[in-house]
């Protein structure tokens, strides 16, 4: 929409006194029918509000709107108005912005804002590596998710060298990674461990340049994290030896369960997809909102904001599953390709800790925590063991 919306733009552009006490100082009475008209003329913010009112099915009541420079707040102005809404224009310089809406029966009496976490444009970035390393260090120091004592070692592991992977057998090592990935439709053409190339894999190794992008990225991640060994099913089990398959398949559960870390290529359809990905929208930050109910119990919501082009791309992330909240019915539930693979859930469940390379952000899962790159954290949400 080229023209400014007469119904909502003034809420964002009218200056405030700037003090904390006067943060919401300019109450305005606005009819929902006006919001409908603004939405009909193409206003994105009005469309966001209208989606909420269509959801709750009450279009006749007036709404008392209080606002700041970057947000519109509707905070229960009288007992007959049963709406508690906050519409944020987080980044006024962006064409579009994400909105947030909550119902009045949520414990939303107090809002305490904190700066969110910026999500880097690429999961291959040094910032993402630092995030993974921080999660790994926290888990190692504060949790009991993994212990080197008495672990069963895989029969074979791949040693990560600068330009190749070398197959090693019966190693007495403690730390190794596992890779969970999709073989994809091109599985017949990918490099695999076979009877004919077993000696080559053992003596000279296999050049990284001959491997799939996912395998190369996994080796790169291990090298950057200082992990020397990795287990990959297609390169550690002799694929054309039924006896080896039978023997190794009985050990796969312990292979995942004893790994130092599991690496999950969530966003890759096949080996060409790679581990790393560029996030579809670099304009992405997250706001952490702490709300208190009338007895002082705190709950946290994390809302991811993006430079959107349409309301149906809004992404909402609520950490606390017990927190009643409204979300737009068009919120996408993107299914990463990896998780259509049946046994990947078993691999995740067995892994004492894992990092999931998904399309929108990284996710860390250990026995104690599930943490998203956006800053969202929950305890044992879909965790391990």
Buried (B, 14 or more C-beta within 10 A) or exposed (E): BEEEBEBBBEBBEEEEEEEEEEBBBBEBEBBBEBBBBBBEBEBBBBBBBBBBBBBBEEEEBBBBBBBBBBBBBBBBBEEEBEBBBBBBBBBEEBEBBBBBBBBBEBBBEEBEEEEBBBBBBEBBBEBBBEBBEEBBEBBBEEBEBBEEEEBEBBBBBBBBEEEBBBBBEEBEBBBBBBBBBBBBEEBEEBBBBEEEBBEEBBEEBBEBEEBBBBBBBBBBBBBEBEBBBBBBBBBBBBBEBEEBEEEBEEBBBBBBBBBBBBBBBBBBBBBEBBBBBEBEBEBBBBBBBEBBEEEEEEBBBBBBBBBBEEBEBBBBBBBBEEBEBBBBEEBEEEEBBBBEBEEBEBBBBBBBBBBBBBBBBBBBBBBBBBBBBBBBBBEEBEBBE
